Amino acid sequence: MHTVGGTVPFPVPAEVAFDYLVDPANRPQWQSSLAAVEDVTGQVGVGQTWTDVTRPGLRPAMRTTSYDRPRQWSEDGTWKAVTAALDLEFVPTGTGCDVRFRFRITGPGPVRGIGLLASYASVLPVRADLRKAAQILGSRSR
């Protein structure tokens, strides 16, 4: 399983970035591929589930797989035979925090190779989405 990733600086404390990013209700504000989030079940934390309604029309089933506020959070989403996983790590800095992300798309058989390519292709959009979230939070803290 191949993982790709990067880091995005946030101008707010790790607790603020964490609480905003991990709440599915906030996702359509900053995640460019999302039109909506539906069927949210459970509290924010491990085991919470929801359905992403993407702009292309896909509806992956999502769930939080790890939750260590304000240090680390993970999710995975499954659509047909494809699973995408996102891991976020929140590292305090002198000006806020860095959000380190890791992303991977996996699947069986021939999907495995396509998943690796799709993982690499997703780095820029994931980084752009996190930058948008950082801008939203930065504008709120002024």
Buried (B, 14 or more C-beta within 10 A) or exposed (E): EEBBBBEBBBBBBBEBBBBBBBEBEBBBEBBEBBEEBEEBEEEBEBEBBBBBBBEEEEBBBBBBBEBEBBEBBBBBBBBEEBBBBBBBBBBBEEEBBBBBBBBBBBBEEEBEEEBBEBBEEBBEEBBBBBBBBBEBBBEEEE
